[in-house]
Each structure stands twice: as structure tokens, then as C-alpha cells.
Amino acid sequence: MVRRWVGKFEDVRRTSRKRSRTKRRHAVSDRAPDYVYVLYIAARADTVWNGLLDRELTEAYWGHYNVSDWKPGSVWEHVRSDGSCTVDILGKVVEIDPPRRLVISWAFPHEAQDETKVSRVTFELTPLGPDTRLKVIHSDLEPGSEMQKGIADGWPAVLSNLKTLLETGRTLSDDMWSSVSGDEQAAGEASP
């Protein structure tokens, strides 16, 4: 009698475990792992926030400026400041909570209509007294893509330059960009 009673539940449990294993196997993503960068900046959160959005500051440490009204659903563009007005990256503002969190979609202009090519960048700012912890998460990247290759060296260079500018009032030398080559520089320079 006990065996029949337990047996009913054993069958359900076995089926459930089998389904769970199958789901996990099929859930293996066709997306690359997230890139996560964490840095501590000797500047208040509102100053770091402005460093991400302010035209003059982004031009200084990035050679690009960001154009948007920064409202959820609005388009944003990452524009070269060399006079060409070339848009290297564009996307939409997904979420914004100044000065703590900004989430944007991210794509090369020629790939922006293909959802499989659109990635996401999240900026999380945590105030630590007079300092700020900045966490940048670049997710939903297509494995082996030009974008994935570019951000690997691009983000560290850009974020180091942002940190240096906010802490010292000057940027790193242009020699820094020589370590970021070709596509990596294009993708790295194309962040907000």
C-alpha cells in the first residue's frame, strides 16, 4: 500500500527531473557571457552620473558624446566628436533612475534592427560617502561578434579614462588608445 502511494509521486518526480534537465540543456544560451566591470571612483555619485551623460565630459574621455533626452523608451546615440557627426552606437533608454541606474540597449547602427545583434548595458552607481562604486554590465552579446571582441578591451580603456578624468581633472594620454586596436577601439569608444 505504501509502495503504491509513493509510486505515484515517484513517477511525477522522475518526470519533473527529466523535464528540468531537458530545459537546462535547451536553456544554454546562444549569447556570450556578460562582461562585468567594477571600479571605485573618488567622486560623488552625481558627478559620476554626469560623467556618463554630460557632452563635454564624454567628449573629453571618450571622443564621443551621447545624444538623448534620457527618458525611458527614448533613442540615444553615441556620436563622434571629430566633426564628422558619425553615430557609432545607438539604442534605447530601457531604464533610468538618476544617479543610481541606467540601462540602455546597444548596437551598431547597421545592426540595430536585428534583435539578435542588440546587446544591453547597465550602469549601477552605489554611493560610498564621497566616493562611488560604478558597476558596468554588458550583456546579451552575440558570441564571436565584432561587438563582443570590441568591448573586451574597449570598456576597460574607457572606464579607466573616466575614472582618471573625474579624479584628476585630466584624461590619460592618447597612447592608451593604441593598446585598443581596430574594431576593439570602435566598440570601446562607442559606449555612453
Z-matrix of the N, CA and C atoms (Angstrom, degrees):
N
C 1 1.429
C 2 1.529 1 110.70
N 3 1.310 2 116.80 1 -43.25
C 4 1.455 3 120.92 2 177.82
C 5 1.521 4 109.74 3 -63.09
N 6 1.307 5 115.08 4 -41.70
C 7 1.454 6 119.58 5 -178.58
C 8 1.530 7 110.72 6 -59.36
N 9 1.313 8 119.60 7 -43.96
C 10 1.468 9 121.60 8 179.63
C 11 1.519 10 110.69 9 -64.65
N 12 1.290 11 116.29 10 -41.92
C 13 1.467 12 120.52 11 -179.27
C 14 1.533 13 110.61 12 -63.72
N 15 1.310 14 118.73 13 -47.33
C 16 1.458 15 123.66 14 179.19
C 17 1.521 16 110.25 15 -69.91
N 18 1.305 17 116.85 16 -37.56
C 19 1.457 18 121.56 17 -178.46
C 20 1.515 19 113.37 18 -55.53
N 21 1.337 20 116.82 19 -40.38
C 22 1.469 21 119.98 20 178.22
C 23 1.531 22 110.76 21 -56.98
N 24 1.315 23 115.25 22 -43.95
C 25 1.457 24 119.89 23 -176.61
C 26 1.523 25 112.14 24 -77.60
N 27 1.331 26 116.00 25 -30.19
C 28 1.458 27 119.52 26 176.28
C 29 1.523 28 110.52 27 -62.57
N 30 1.332 29 117.11 28 -42.99
C 31 1.465 30 120.47 29 178.56
C 32 1.517 31 111.03 30 -61.04
N 33 1.324 32 116.79 31 -43.03
C 34 1.465 33 121.34 32 179.25
C 35 1.523 34 109.92 33 -63.75
N 36 1.334 35 115.85 34 -43.52
C 37 1.464 36 119.93 35 -178.98
C 38 1.526 37 110.95 36 -64.60
N 39 1.335 38 117.44 37 -44.26
C 40 1.465 39 120.58 38 178.93
C 41 1.526 40 111.27 39 -61.32
N 42 1.306 41 116.77 40 -44.61
C 43 1.466 42 121.52 41 178.98
C 44 1.521 43 110.33 42 -63.23
N 45 1.320 44 116.21 43 -42.90
C 46 1.466 45 121.01 44 -179.62
C 47 1.526 46 111.01 45 -63.68
N 48 1.342 47 116.74 46 -43.40
C 49 1.470 48 119.51 47 178.66
C 50 1.516 49 111.31 48 -64.32
N 51 1.325 50 116.13 49 -39.79
C 52 1.462 51 120.19 50 179.43
C 53 1.524 52 109.98 51 -63.40
N 54 1.344 53 117.18 52 -44.51
C 55 1.464 54 121.17 53 177.92
C 56 1.524 55 110.87 54 -61.55
N 57 1.323 56 115.64 55 -40.96
C 58 1.463 57 120.79 56 -179.37
C 59 1.526 58 110.94 57 -62.88
N 60 1.351 59 117.11 58 -43.88
C 61 1.466 60 120.21 59 178.11
C 62 1.520 61 110.79 60 -63.51
N 63 1.327 62 116.46 61 -40.91
C 64 1.463 63 120.76 62 179.28
C 65 1.522 64 110.10 63 -63.53
N 66 1.330 65 117.58 64 -43.73
C 67 1.469 66 121.18 65 178.97
C 68 1.520 67 110.37 66 -60.82
N 69 1.346 68 116.00 67 -43.91
C 70 1.465 69 118.87 68 -179.44
C 71 1.517 70 110.78 69 -62.50
N 72 1.329 71 116.81 70 -41.17
C 73 1.455 72 119.93 71 178.86
C 74 1.518 73 111.18 72 -62.47
N 75 1.327 74 116.80 73 -42.21
C 76 1.458 75 120.59 74 -178.93
C 77 1.523 76 112.12 75 -79.02
N 78 1.326 77 115.73 76 -16.83
C 79 1.459 78 119.11 77 -179.14
C 80 1.521 79 111.94 78 -82.14
N 81 1.314 80 117.39 79 -6.50
C 82 1.458 81 119.68 80 177.21
C 83 1.519 82 106.78 81 -57.11
N 84 1.288 83 115.14 82 119.93
C 85 1.457 84 120.91 83 -170.07
C 86 1.516 85 112.73 84 -74.90
N 87 1.320 86 113.48 85 149.75
C 88 1.459 87 119.02 86 171.85
C 89 1.524 88 108.79 87 -93.18
N 90 1.327 89 116.17 88 15.90
C 91 1.457 90 122.79 89 177.85
C 92 1.523 91 108.57 90 -104.72
N 93 1.319 92 115.49 91 152.63
C 94 1.463 93 121.39 92 177.92
C 95 1.531 94 109.09 93 -74.30
N 96 1.336 95 117.42 94 160.61
C 97 1.462 96 118.98 95 176.33
C 98 1.525 97 110.67 96 -63.56
N 99 1.319 98 115.26 97 154.07
C 100 1.461 99 119.82 98 177.69
C 101 1.527 100 110.05 99 -65.61
N 102 1.318 101 115.63 100 147.10
C 103 1.456 102 121.69 101 169.72
C 104 1.516 103 106.07 102 -100.33
N 105 1.327 104 116.36 103 126.90
C 106 1.457 105 121.38 104 -178.13
C 107 1.522 106 108.11 105 -124.28
N 108 1.307 107 115.27 106 126.68
C 109 1.460 108 121.86 107 178.81
C 110 1.521 109 107.74 108 -122.93
N 111 1.321 110 117.03 109 131.01
C 112 1.456 111 121.60 110 177.79
C 113 1.519 112 107.45 111 -126.19
N 114 1.325 113 115.63 112 130.24
C 115 1.454 114 119.30 113 175.62
C 116 1.515 115 109.51 114 -142.21
N 117 1.299 116 115.13 115 157.03
C 118 1.456 117 122.54 116 179.80
C 119 1.514 118 107.25 117 -113.42
N 120 1.322 119 115.31 118 128.97
C 121 1.458 120 120.93 119 -174.56
C 122 1.521 121 108.77 120 -121.09
N 123 1.323 122 116.16 121 132.28
C 124 1.462 123 121.61 122 178.17
C 125 1.527 124 109.24 123 -79.45
N 126 1.324 125 115.10 124 67.45
C 127 1.472 126 122.80 125 178.01
C 128 1.522 127 107.34 126 -159.31
N 129 1.307 128 116.00 127 151.03
C 130 1.462 129 120.89 128 179.44
C 131 1.528 130 111.07 129 -66.48
N 132 1.321 131 116.21 130 157.37
C 133 1.467 132 121.59 131 -177.13
C 134 1.527 133 111.97 132 -58.20
N 135 1.331 134 118.14 133 -39.46
C 136 1.474 135 119.18 134 -179.63
C 137 1.529 136 111.16 135 -67.10
N 138 1.320 137 117.38 136 -31.40
C 139 1.468 138 121.01 137 176.72
C 140 1.528 139 110.33 138 -69.49
N 141 1.330 140 116.86 139 -42.91
C 142 1.466 141 120.75 140 178.05
C 143 1.529 142 109.27 141 -64.99
N 144 1.323 143 116.89 142 -41.78
C 145 1.471 144 121.36 143 177.74
C 146 1.529 145 110.22 144 -57.21
N 147 1.315 146 116.32 145 -47.25
C 148 1.470 147 120.04 146 177.64
C 149 1.522 148 111.04 147 -61.65
N 150 1.329 149 116.43 148 -34.69
C 151 1.460 150 120.21 149 177.31
C 152 1.522 151 113.00 150 -62.23
N 153 1.314 152 116.80 151 -26.79
C 154 1.465 153 120.86 152 178.44
C 155 1.526 154 112.59 153 -82.13
N 156 1.335 155 117.15 154 -28.17
C 157 1.464 156 120.44 155 -172.05
C 158 1.529 157 115.21 156 -114.24
N 159 1.312 158 118.19 157 -27.38
C 160 1.465 159 121.87 158 -173.73
C 161 1.533 160 111.79 159 -69.45
N 162 1.317 161 115.82 160 130.74
C 163 1.468 162 121.15 161 -176.39
C 164 1.527 163 112.63 162 -58.33
N 165 1.323 164 117.67 163 -50.87
C 166 1.468 165 120.28 164 -176.95
C 167 1.527 166 111.87 165 -62.27
N 168 1.325 167 116.19 166 -41.02
C 169 1.463 168 118.92 167 -179.55
C 170 1.524 169 111.76 168 -68.38
N 171 1.344 170 117.47 169 -45.31
C 172 1.468 171 118.21 170 -179.60
C 173 1.524 172 111.27 171 -65.33
N 174 1.317 173 117.12 172 -35.37
C 175 1.476 174 119.33 173 175.80
C 176 1.523 175 110.66 174 -62.31
N 177 1.335 176 116.57 175 -39.38
C 178 1.461 177 120.52 176 -176.96
C 179 1.528 178 112.29 177 -66.06
N 180 1.327 179 117.82 178 -46.10
C 181 1.465 180 118.30 179 -175.45
C 182 1.522 181 114.03 180 -97.87
N 183 1.352 182 117.39 181 -6.92
C 184 1.456 183 120.00 182 -174.74
C 185 1.517 184 114.83 183 -126.52
N 186 1.328 185 116.49 184 -25.41
C 187 1.459 186 119.14 185 -174.05
C 188 1.519 187 111.69 186 76.49
N 189 1.303 188 117.12 187 14.73
C 190 1.462 189 125.47 188 177.64
C 191 1.528 190 107.77 189 -138.64
N 192 1.325 191 115.61 190 161.61
C 193 1.461 192 120.15 191 170.55
C 194 1.520 193 108.05 192 -133.75
N 195 1.326 194 115.39 193 156.75
C 196 1.456 195 121.01 194 -176.86
C 197 1.520 196 110.22 195 -105.00
N 198 1.323 197 115.96 196 134.53
C 199 1.457 198 121.88 197 -179.49
C 200 1.524 199 108.43 198 -115.40
N 201 1.328 200 116.71 199 120.03
C 202 1.462 201 122.35 200 176.20
C 203 1.521 202 108.60 201 -173.93
N 204 1.325 203 115.79 202 162.87
C 205 1.464 204 118.56 203 170.07
C 206 1.530 205 109.76 204 -93.54
N 207 1.330 206 116.96 205 -0.81
C 208 1.459 207 125.54 206 174.28
C 209 1.527 208 112.86 207 57.04
N 210 1.310 209 115.76 208 44.35
C 211 1.465 210 121.72 209 172.90
C 212 1.524 211 107.95 210 -113.13
N 213 1.343 212 118.13 211 147.73
C 214 1.465 213 119.84 212 178.99
C 215 1.530 214 111.51 213 -53.25
N 216 1.319 215 115.71 214 131.77
C 217 1.461 216 121.69 215 -179.60
C 218 1.515 217 114.12 216 91.23
N 219 1.326 218 117.32 217 -14.13
C 220 1.469 219 121.03 218 -179.37
C 221 1.521 220 111.17 219 -75.01
N 222 1.309 221 115.17 220 151.14
C 223 1.464 222 121.71 221 174.92
C 224 1.522 223 108.59 222 -76.54
N 225 1.313 224 116.68 223 146.02
C 226 1.463 225 121.54 224 169.26
C 227 1.524 226 107.33 225 -129.41
N 228 1.317 227 115.87 226 148.95
C 229 1.466 228 122.32 227 179.76
C 230 1.520 229 109.36 228 -131.24
N 231 1.313 230 115.26 229 142.49
C 232 1.464 231 122.91 230 177.15
C 233 1.527 232 106.58 231 -107.05
N 234 1.330 233 116.36 232 106.34
C 235 1.463 234 123.37 233 -166.86
C 236 1.529 235 110.43 234 -110.27
N 237 1.330 236 116.02 235 133.71
C 238 1.470 237 120.19 236 175.58
C 239 1.521 238 109.58 237 -62.30
N 240 1.330 239 115.03 238 141.08
C 241 1.466 240 119.39 239 178.87
C 242 1.522 241 112.04 240 -101.70
N 243 1.335 242 116.70 241 22.24
C 244 1.462 243 121.21 242 179.53
C 245 1.525 244 112.54 243 -87.17
N 246 1.330 245 116.72 244 7.06
C 247 1.462 246 120.72 245 -178.89
C 248 1.515 247 113.45 246 96.27
N 249 1.330 248 117.45 247 -14.44
C 250 1.469 249 120.42 248 -178.82
C 251 1.530 250 112.31 249 -78.73
N 252 1.325 251 116.81 250 -19.71
C 253 1.473 252 123.34 251 -176.92
C 254 1.528 253 112.37 252 58.46
N 255 1.322 254 117.26 253 25.80
C 256 1.460 255 122.03 254 178.60
C 257 1.526 256 109.77 255 -71.07
N 258 1.324 257 116.32 256 130.56
C 259 1.463 258 122.15 257 175.50
C 260 1.526 259 107.37 258 -90.28
N 261 1.334 260 116.31 259 113.76
C 262 1.462 261 120.45 260 -178.64
C 263 1.525 262 112.78 261 -90.15
N 264 1.314 263 117.20 262 -32.12
C 265 1.464 264 122.67 263 -179.54
C 266 1.519 265 107.46 264 -140.54
N 267 1.324 266 115.16 265 147.12
C 268 1.465 267 118.64 266 173.85
C 269 1.514 268 109.24 267 -148.45
N 270 1.310 269 114.48 268 166.60
C 271 1.457 270 120.05 269 -179.98
C 272 1.503 271 110.27 270 -178.84
N 273 1.319 272 114.57 271 -159.87
C 274 1.460 273 121.19 272 178.21
C 275 1.515 274 109.38 273 -125.94
N 276 1.320 275 114.96 274 152.68
C 277 1.455 276 120.98 275 173.60
C 278 1.529 277 106.22 276 -79.26
N 279 1.321 278 116.42 277 115.36
C 280 1.462 279 121.52 278 -178.49
C 281 1.520 280 110.13 279 -87.67
N 282 1.328 281 115.67 280 -43.77
C 283 1.466 282 121.20 281 -177.33
C 284 1.517 283 108.10 282 -151.89
N 285 1.323 284 116.49 283 143.10
C 286 1.462 285 120.04 284 177.53
C 287 1.526 286 109.09 285 -146.59
N 288 1.332 287 115.45 286 129.70
C 289 1.459 288 122.81 287 178.69
C 290 1.531 289 107.58 288 -142.92
N 291 1.349 290 116.75 289 80.22
C 292 1.466 291 120.33 290 -175.88
C 293 1.532 292 111.76 291 -62.93
N 294 1.280 293 119.68 292 143.30
C 295 1.466 294 129.28 293 -12.74
C 296 1.526 295 111.83 294 -98.61
N 297 1.317 296 117.03 295 43.63
C 298 1.465 297 119.59 296 -174.07
C 299 1.527 298 115.41 297 -112.74
N 300 1.332 299 117.54 298 -33.06
C 301 1.470 300 117.96 299 -172.20
C 302 1.522 301 110.81 300 -153.19
N 303 1.326 302 114.14 301 134.51
C 304 1.462 303 121.91 302 174.75
C 305 1.523 304 107.26 303 -137.24
N 306 1.335 305 116.12 304 128.08
C 307 1.464 306 121.65 305 176.71
C 308 1.522 307 106.96 306 -124.06
N 309 1.336 308 115.69 307 126.80
C 310 1.466 309 120.93 308 -179.27
C 311 1.523 310 109.76 309 -132.98
N 312 1.326 311 115.51 310 148.90
C 313 1.462 312 118.60 311 169.38
C 314 1.520 313 106.64 312 -82.74
N 315 1.331 314 116.64 313 162.51
C 316 1.460 315 120.72 314 -165.57
C 317 1.525 316 110.23 315 -150.39
N 318 1.321 317 118.31 316 122.47
C 319 1.469 318 120.37 317 179.18
C 320 1.517 319 110.67 318 -159.19
N 321 1.326 320 115.38 319 155.66
C 322 1.454 321 119.75 320 167.91
C 323 1.528 322 106.68 321 -68.50
N 324 1.331 323 118.58 322 145.21
C 325 1.471 324 120.18 323 -177.93
C 326 1.526 325 113.93 324 -53.96
N 327 1.335 326 117.53 325 -39.74
C 328 1.463 327 119.98 326 -178.18
C 329 1.531 328 113.16 327 -73.95
N 330 1.341 329 117.44 328 -7.49
C 331 1.460 330 121.17 329 179.52
C 332 1.527 331 113.09 330 -116.43
N 333 1.309 332 117.13 331 0.97
C 334 1.467 333 121.37 332 -171.75
C 335 1.525 334 114.15 333 -63.62
N 336 1.318 335 118.30 334 -25.56
C 337 1.466 336 120.81 335 -179.35
C 338 1.529 337 112.53 336 -84.64
N 339 1.319 338 116.97 337 -10.14
C 340 1.461 339 121.84 338 179.94
C 341 1.531 340 108.33 339 -98.72
N 342 1.331 341 116.89 340 103.85
C 343 1.466 342 121.51 341 -175.72
C 344 1.531 343 113.05 342 -56.45
N 345 1.322 344 117.89 343 -26.77
C 346 1.464 345 119.73 344 179.34
C 347 1.525 346 111.63 345 -71.21
N 348 1.317 347 117.07 346 -15.76
C 349 1.470 348 122.02 347 -178.96
C 350 1.532 349 112.25 348 -100.16
N 351 1.326 350 117.07 349 -7.29
C 352 1.465 351 121.02 350 -176.95
C 353 1.525 352 109.12 351 -89.68
N 354 1.325 353 116.03 352 125.37
C 355 1.458 354 120.93 353 177.23
C 356 1.524 355 108.82 354 -108.49
N 357 1.311 356 115.76 355 -175.40
C 358 1.462 357 120.84 356 -175.66
C 359 1.522 358 109.09 357 -136.36
N 360 1.326 359 115.16 358 139.69
C 361 1.465 360 120.94 359 176.67
C 362 1.521 361 108.27 360 -122.39
N 363 1.323 362 114.96 361 130.74
C 364 1.460 363 121.64 362 178.42
C 365 1.521 364 108.06 363 -119.20
N 366 1.317 365 115.31 364 128.44
C 367 1.463 366 121.94 365 174.33
C 368 1.523 367 106.87 366 -109.10
N 369 1.322 368 117.20 367 122.94
C 370 1.458 369 121.90 368 177.03
C 371 1.520 370 108.20 369 -119.48
N 372 1.321 371 116.61 370 121.90
C 373 1.455 372 122.25 371 -179.29
C 374 1.525 373 108.56 372 -110.98
N 375 1.324 374 115.89 373 127.88
C 376 1.455 375 121.57 374 178.36
C 377 1.520 376 108.26 375 -119.88
N 378 1.341 377 117.55 376 115.21
C 379 1.463 378 119.84 377 177.67
C 380 1.529 379 110.47 378 -67.04
N 381 1.312 380 115.79 379 135.66
C 382 1.460 381 122.80 380 176.59
C 383 1.518 382 107.25 381 -129.38
N 384 1.321 383 116.36 382 72.96
C 385 1.458 384 120.45 383 -173.96
C 386 1.515 385 108.76 384 64.43
N 387 1.336 386 116.97 385 -123.28
C 388 1.467 387 119.21 386 -179.98
C 389 1.534 388 113.34 387 -81.71
N 390 1.326 389 116.94 388 -2.00
C 391 1.462 390 122.10 389 -176.81
C 392 1.526 391 110.22 390 -112.85
N 393 1.336 392 115.75 391 173.53
C 394 1.463 393 120.75 392 -178.63
C 395 1.520 394 110.18 393 -140.19
N 396 1.311 395 114.55 394 137.97
C 397 1.468 396 121.48 395 169.96
C 398 1.525 397 106.00 396 -95.22
N 399 1.323 398 116.80 397 121.31
C 400 1.460 399 122.30 398 177.92
C 401 1.522 400 108.05 399 -110.60
N 402 1.324 401 114.97 400 121.61
C 403 1.464 402 121.19 401 176.74
C 404 1.520 403 107.35 402 -115.15
N 405 1.327 404 116.05 403 125.60
C 406 1.461 405 122.04 404 178.76
C 407 1.525 406 107.20 405 -116.72
N 408 1.320 407 115.51 406 124.30
C 409 1.467 408 121.66 407 -179.99
C 410 1.522 409 107.80 408 -118.74
N 411 1.316 410 116.65 409 118.96
C 412 1.470 411 120.91 410 176.32
C 413 1.525 412 105.93 411 -108.41
N 414 1.326 413 116.43 412 113.70
C 415 1.462 414 121.51 413 -173.20
C 416 1.528 415 111.61 414 -125.59
N 417 1.317 416 114.58 415 174.53
C 418 1.469 417 122.90 416 178.17
C 419 1.526 418 112.62 417 61.20
N 420 1.311 419 115.91 418 37.02
C 421 1.467 420 120.63 419 178.80
C 422 1.520 421 110.78 420 -85.76
N 423 1.301 422 115.80 421 143.36
C 424 1.455 423 121.18 422 175.70
C 425 1.532 424 108.04 423 -78.43
N 426 1.341 425 118.32 424 125.27
C 427 1.467 426 120.26 425 -178.90
C 428 1.525 427 112.06 426 -57.89
N 429 1.331 428 115.42 427 134.40
C 430 1.457 429 121.14 428 176.94
C 431 1.514 430 115.11 429 75.69
N 432 1.321 431 116.88 430 3.18
C 433 1.466 432 120.12 431 -177.45
C 434 1.528 433 111.26 432 -73.66
N 435 1.310 434 114.89 433 162.51
C 436 1.464 435 121.69 434 175.34
C 437 1.533 436 109.61 435 -57.06
N 438 1.321 437 116.43 436 -40.10
C 439 1.460 438 120.68 437 -179.59
C 440 1.523 439 111.08 438 -64.72
N 441 1.311 440 117.39 439 -46.57
C 442 1.462 441 120.22 440 -179.35
C 443 1.527 442 110.70 441 -60.01
N 444 1.308 443 116.81 442 -43.59
C 445 1.466 444 120.60 443 179.08
C 446 1.525 445 110.55 444 -63.63
N 447 1.316 446 116.57 445 -40.36
C 448 1.453 447 121.05 446 -175.92
C 449 1.510 448 114.66 447 -68.18
N 450 1.319 449 116.77 448 -39.59
C 451 1.461 450 117.98 449 -175.25
C 452 1.521 451 113.20 450 -74.13
N 453 1.326 452 117.34 451 -21.26
C 454 1.459 453 120.38 452 -177.85
C 455 1.527 454 112.04 453 -56.53
N 456 1.317 455 117.74 454 -41.95
C 457 1.465 456 121.49 455 175.89
C 458 1.520 457 111.77 456 -100.66
N 459 1.309 458 116.79 457 -26.61
C 460 1.461 459 120.68 458 -175.94
C 461 1.514 460 114.04 459 -64.97
N 462 1.341 461 116.69 460 -50.80
C 463 1.467 462 118.72 461 -178.08
C 464 1.526 463 113.19 462 -59.93
N 465 1.330 464 119.43 463 -47.95
C 466 1.464 465 117.84 464 179.60
C 467 1.531 466 112.73 465 -57.80
N 468 1.323 467 117.52 466 -38.71
C 469 1.468 468 120.55 467 179.43
C 470 1.526 469 110.83 468 -66.30
N 471 1.322 470 116.45 469 -46.90
C 472 1.465 471 120.79 470 -178.39
C 473 1.524 472 110.82 471 -64.15
N 474 1.323 473 116.79 472 -46.17
C 475 1.465 474 119.90 473 -177.40
C 476 1.526 475 111.63 474 -68.28
N 477 1.327 476 117.51 475 -34.49
C 478 1.469 477 120.05 476 175.20
C 479 1.522 478 110.49 477 -64.22
N 480 1.318 479 116.09 478 -40.25
C 481 1.460 480 120.37 479 179.84
C 482 1.535 481 110.88 480 -67.99
N 483 1.336 482 117.00 481 -39.13
C 484 1.470 483 120.94 482 175.81
C 485 1.523 484 110.21 483 -61.05
N 486 1.314 485 116.81 484 -48.77
C 487 1.467 486 121.47 485 -179.78
C 488 1.528 487 110.92 486 -58.92
N 489 1.315 488 116.20 487 -47.19
C 490 1.463 489 120.55 488 -179.64
C 491 1.525 490 111.03 489 -60.91
N 492 1.323 491 117.13 490 -45.06
C 493 1.467 492 120.67 491 -179.82
C 494 1.524 493 111.45 492 -61.76
N 495 1.320 494 117.28 493 -46.54
C 496 1.462 495 119.76 494 -177.00
C 497 1.522 496 112.44 495 -69.35
N 498 1.321 497 117.13 496 -29.84
C 499 1.461 498 120.23 497 -178.21
C 500 1.519 499 113.65 498 -88.24
N 501 1.337 500 117.60 499 -29.30
C 502 1.469 501 119.65 500 -173.77
C 503 1.521 502 113.99 501 -119.30
N 504 1.333 503 116.78 502 -15.70
C 505 1.459 504 119.72 503 -176.95
C 506 1.522 505 113.37 504 84.53
N 507 1.319 506 117.39 505 3.19
C 508 1.467 507 120.86 506 177.09
C 509 1.523 508 108.39 507 -135.28
N 510 1.321 509 116.20 508 163.31
C 511 1.461 510 120.34 509 178.47
C 512 1.521 511 109.99 510 -99.87
N 513 1.312 512 115.67 511 169.08
C 514 1.457 513 120.90 512 173.16
C 515 1.525 514 108.65 513 -68.08
N 516 1.313 515 116.80 514 162.87
C 517 1.465 516 119.58 515 179.50
C 518 1.527 517 109.74 516 -66.95
N 519 1.317 518 115.93 517 159.08
C 520 1.462 519 120.95 518 178.05
C 521 1.525 520 112.12 519 -64.48
N 522 1.333 521 116.96 520 -15.36
C 523 1.462 522 120.33 521 177.10
C 524 1.527 523 111.39 522 -60.09
N 525 1.333 524 116.24 523 -26.52
C 526 1.460 525 120.27 524 178.70
C 527 1.525 526 110.43 525 -56.66
N 528 1.338 527 116.92 526 -40.08
C 529 1.462 528 120.23 527 -176.54
C 530 1.520 529 112.34 528 -69.51
N 531 1.347 530 118.03 529 -20.13
C 532 1.463 531 118.85 530 178.97
C 533 1.528 532 111.39 531 -69.33
N 534 1.336 533 117.20 532 -20.32
C 535 1.467 534 119.69 533 176.83
C 536 1.522 535 111.51 534 -80.80
N 537 1.323 536 116.53 535 -12.49
C 538 1.464 537 122.35 536 177.65
C 539 1.514 538 105.83 537 -105.53
N 540 1.332 539 116.95 538 109.70
C 541 1.461 540 119.50 539 -170.78
C 542 1.517 541 113.81 540 -99.99
N 543 1.290 542 116.64 541 150.36
C 544 1.462 543 125.92 542 169.14
C 545 1.504 544 115.57 543 42.17
N 546 1.338 545 115.72 544 -116.58
C 547 1.453 546 121.68 545 -177.60
C 548 1.516 547 111.26 546 -61.93
N 549 1.338 548 116.73 547 -33.02
C 550 1.448 549 119.65 548 179.67
C 551 1.516 550 110.21 549 -61.65
N 552 1.331 551 116.83 550 -40.94
C 553 1.451 552 119.78 551 179.27
C 554 1.518 553 110.21 552 -66.41
N 555 1.306 554 117.70 553 -42.60
C 556 1.464 555 120.65 554 -179.38
C 557 1.518 556 110.74 555 -60.58
N 558 1.326 557 117.69 556 -47.07
C 559 1.460 558 120.32 557 -179.41
C 560 1.518 559 110.53 558 -70.89
N 561 1.326 560 117.15 559 -38.73
C 562 1.452 561 120.49 560 -179.86
C 563 1.505 562 112.63 561 -66.90
N 564 1.309 563 116.77 562 -36.98
C 565 1.451 564 120.13 563 179.67
C 566 1.517 565 111.09 564 -76.91
N 567 1.298 566 116.18 565 -11.30
C 568 1.451 567 119.61 566 -173.00
C 569 1.509 568 113.15 567 -99.76
N 570 1.298 569 118.37 568 35.28
C 571 1.455 570 122.00 569 176.75
C 572 1.513 571 108.38 570 -109.23
N 573 1.320 572 117.41 571 161.27
C 574 1.472 573 118.65 572 -178.60
C 575 1.499 574 113.43 573 -70.62
